[in-house]
Amino acid sequence: MTVSASDSEATPMRPVLSVVPAAPERRVVVIGGGIAGLAAAHFVATESRGTLGVTVLEAGPRVGGKLATAEVAGVTVDSGAEAMQSTRPEAVSLARAVGLERDIVHPEVFGASLWLGDRLRRMPPTVMGVPTDLRALAAAQVLGARSLLTLPLEYARPATRFDGDVSVGAFVESRLGRDLVETLVEPLLGGVYAGRADALSLEATVPMLFRELRGESSLLRAAERTARGGGRRAGARRGPIFAGIRGGVGRLPQAVAADLVDRGAVVRTDAVVRSLHRVDDRWRIIVASGDQGEVLEAEEIILAVPPHQASALLTHVSPSAANDLGLIDMSSMAIVTLAYPAEAVPPLSGSGFLVPPNQGRTLKAANYATSKWDWIAREARTRRGRDDALVVIRASVGRLGEEDAWQRSDSDLVSDVHAELADAIGIRDLPVDRTVTRWRDAIPQYATGHVRRVERIRSAVAGIPDLEICGAAFDGVGVAAVIGSARTAARGVLSRSGRAAAVAH
Ligand SMILES: Cc1cc2nc3c(=O)[nH]c(=O)nc-3n(C[C@H](O)[C@H](O)[C@H](O)COP(=O)(O)OP(=O)(O)OC[C@H]3O[C@@H](n4cnc5c(N)ncnc54)[C@H](O)[C@@H]3O)c2cc1C
């Protein structure tokens, strides 16, 4: 049995080899080798066709940030993000562009449950917890009779007025009651943001629902319309809502980095950017690499680090952007992945379950990895032989403000998670292996006012020459949205370099 634990570091991977590019006219340094930085570098490198010199500087020992893989009982699993939204094109397109087309897969099972009281109940259809089918909601038996009876009255109630932004919790409570917020909205927001409904912004966390509410008094009708739209964006293929990658979404950053190196870019790990200075129309970048210090120069910078690190690097460059970035709260969590002998686990239904915070459990969510992803099920079978398969369950622990939950020792976390899984699903034996990955400052919290804050940050950054910023703090925390923000940043660099080239010739 092995237990691996680390702060934001799963299985260490070999640093990516770098090659020195031919001296191009303009140098672009991307700070941060998470998926935002790598994607931004990819767009710049591919669309400038080698005319820009691209260097990615990553502080950690591996690229990928919150995309990483680990092993449990010899089976590879994602220890960070495990699914990419495929109703928008960015993530799946990037995976295809770097040679992973044949490895893009979709979940085998759909539908999660809620762990309420003493049993699992099928989750009714919702948009971030707002029901889209009242009959299905009643059939799911997740709300009390009183709440259920009053819900249809909401269709006829006048619009709720609010000034500026409002929290999801306050708004949904004002329309549909506290019971529904606690039971349905909290677990979904906990799953995506590891955050709480009363703090998270309606406009920033459920933008499509927010848009439907313009000119629509009823939240239920707005949710129904949002669901009919399917959350699809232009360019997205129809089909499943989520995609994974055979071998783990954690392979995506490795593939992007390898492709960058093939194109002549430099990808460096263990390169911590300490400060940024604007000197004579150029950027001077102070980098610490082991016990060595180094100064790099570049014409363009793309800042793709989490908000507090971005705040520190912008302190002197843009105090106002630094201030706003520093005020974005981050939630932390732990992913506990357990492998059980298949015979110890009763048949599982759906992809997993969510747990509302008011249930007093350690678990926030559990995902049946071997049910959900065929590639994990195959690995689990081949590791132990067809007749001796494993069931792998990935549990997550910790929401904003629940520091005690994810910071407990590995053995406490594993034993609590196992006890609750045994209680919820009826597991009859101990796990044969487990792995724990802690993610400190994992997910930016889009608190009320976040959209205005992002506008202020972007406008301050736009006032600084040759600087772009991207990452999970801006246009959505999901992998696809983060890649979208990287595309926007790359466009800024490419349009300036186009102008610079036009001036030079
Ligand atoms: C446990 C977990 C599960 C998730 N599950 C999903 C999911 O299933 N689906 C989904 O769509 N999203 C999911 N997410 C969200 C998604 O993974 C992240 O929002 C996204 O990967 C963030 O990418 P990023 O590049 O913006 O930031 P990061 O991944 O944080 O990358 C930033 C990088 O910058 C580096 N850095 C920081 N400071 C410096 C410096 N000074 N110099 C150089 N480098 C620096 C860091 O080391 C890091 O590698 C999950 C997140 C977590 C934590």
The ligand as a Tripos MOL2 file, in Angstrom:
@<TRIPOS>MOLECULE
LIG
   53    58     1     0     0
SMALL
NO_CHARGES

@<TRIPOS>ATOM
      1 C1         -8.8000   18.9920   -7.6440 C.3       1 LIG1
      2 C2         -9.2970   19.7830   -8.8280 C.ar      1 LIG1
      3 C3        -10.2000   19.1880   -9.6890 C.ar      1 LIG1
      4 C4        -10.6470   19.8960  -10.8050 C.ar      1 LIG1
      5 N1        -11.5010   19.2730  -11.6600 N.ar      1 LIG1
      6 C5        -11.8370   19.8760  -12.8120 C.ar      1 LIG1
      7 C6        -12.5500   19.1640  -13.8010 C.ar      1 LIG1
      8 O1        -12.8450   17.9580  -13.6550 O.2       1 LIG1
      9 N2        -12.8860   19.8260  -14.9460 N.ar      1 LIG1
     10 C7        -12.5010   21.1250  -15.1750 C.ar      1 LIG1
     11 O2        -12.8150   21.6670  -16.2380 O.2       1 LIG1
     12 N3        -11.7910   21.8280  -14.2530 N.ar      1 LIG1
     13 C8        -11.4350   21.2300  -13.0970 C.ar      1 LIG1
     14 N4        -10.6740   21.9000  -12.1770 N.ar      1 LIG1
     15 C9        -10.2740   23.2890  -12.4530 C.3       1 LIG1
     16 C10        -9.0870   23.3950  -13.4090 C.3       1 LIG1
     17 O3         -8.2690   22.2560  -13.3240 O.3       1 LIG1
     18 C11        -8.2240   24.6190  -13.1060 C.3       1 LIG1
     19 O4         -9.0370   25.7730  -12.9590 O.3       1 LIG1
     20 C12        -7.2020   24.8870  -14.2100 C.3       1 LIG1
     21 O5         -6.4200   23.7440  -14.4500 O.3       1 LIG1
     22 C13        -6.3240   26.0820  -13.8060 C.3       1 LIG1
     23 O6         -5.3410   26.2810  -14.7810 O.3       1 LIG1
     24 P1         -4.3580   27.5390  -14.6950 P.3       1 LIG1
     25 O7         -3.3180   27.3250  -15.7240 O.co2     1 LIG1
     26 O8         -5.1550   28.7890  -14.7160 O.co2     1 LIG1
     27 O9         -3.7360   27.4880  -13.2310 O.3       1 LIG1
     28 P2         -2.7290   26.4460  -12.5690 P.3       1 LIG1
     29 O10        -3.0580   25.0660  -12.9690 O.co2     1 LIG1
     30 O11        -2.7280   26.7890  -11.1260 O.co2     1 LIG1
     31 O12        -1.3200   26.8110  -13.2010 O.3       1 LIG1
     32 C14        -0.5870   27.9410  -12.8090 C.3       1 LIG1
     33 C15         0.8810   27.5680  -12.8360 C.3       1 LIG1
     34 O13         1.6540   28.7370  -12.5330 O.3       1 LIG1
     35 C16         2.7810   28.3070  -11.8110 C.3       1 LIG1
     36 N5          3.3450   29.4640  -11.0960 N.ar      1 LIG1
     37 C17         2.8540   30.1020  -10.0170 C.ar      1 LIG1
     38 N6          3.6590   31.1150   -9.6650 N.ar      1 LIG1
     39 C18         4.6990   31.1190  -10.5410 C.ar      1 LIG1
     40 C19         5.8660   31.9250  -10.7000 C.ar      1 LIG1
     41 N7          6.1190   32.9520   -9.8620 N.pl3     1 LIG1
     42 N8          6.7260   31.6490  -11.7020 N.ar      1 LIG1
     43 C20         6.4850   30.6210  -12.5600 C.ar      1 LIG1
     44 N9          5.3770   29.8280  -12.4540 N.ar      1 LIG1
     45 C21         4.5000   30.0730  -11.4630 C.ar      1 LIG1
     46 C22         2.2290   27.2370  -10.8850 C.3       1 LIG1
     47 O14         3.2720   26.4030  -10.3920 O.3       1 LIG1
     48 C23         1.2460   26.5120  -11.8030 C.3       1 LIG1
     49 O15         1.8300   25.4030  -12.4490 O.3       1 LIG1
     50 C24       -10.2090   21.2210  -11.0480 C.ar      1 LIG1
     51 C25        -9.3040   21.8150  -10.1610 C.ar      1 LIG1
     52 C26        -8.8380   21.1130   -9.0660 C.ar      1 LIG1
     53 C27        -7.8490   21.7380   -8.1430 C.3       1 LIG1
@<TRIPOS>BOND
     1     1     2 1
     2     2     3 ar
     3     2    52 ar
     4     3     4 ar
     5     4     5 ar
     6     4    50 ar
     7     5     6 ar
     8     6     7 ar
     9     6    13 1
    10     7     8 2
    11     7     9 ar
    12     9    10 ar
    13    10    11 2
    14    10    12 ar
    15    12    13 ar
    16    13    14 ar
    17    14    15 1
    18    14    50 ar
    19    15    16 1
    20    16    17 1
    21    16    18 1
    22    18    19 1
    23    18    20 1
    24    20    21 1
    25    20    22 1
    26    22    23 1
    27    23    24 1
    28    24    25 2
    29    24    26 1
    30    24    27 1
    31    27    28 1
    32    28    29 2
    33    28    30 1
    34    28    31 1
    35    31    32 1
    36    32    33 1
    37    33    34 1
    38    33    48 1
    39    34    35 1
    40    35    36 1
    41    35    46 1
    42    36    37 ar
    43    36    45 ar
    44    37    38 ar
    45    38    39 ar
    46    39    40 ar
    47    39    45 ar
    48    40    41 1
    49    40    42 ar
    50    42    43 ar
    51    43    44 ar
    52    44    45 ar
    53    46    47 1
    54    46    48 1
    55    48    49 1
    56    50    51 ar
    57    51    52 ar
    58    52    53 1
@<TRIPOS>SUBSTRUCTURE
     1 LIG1         1 GROUP 0 **** ****
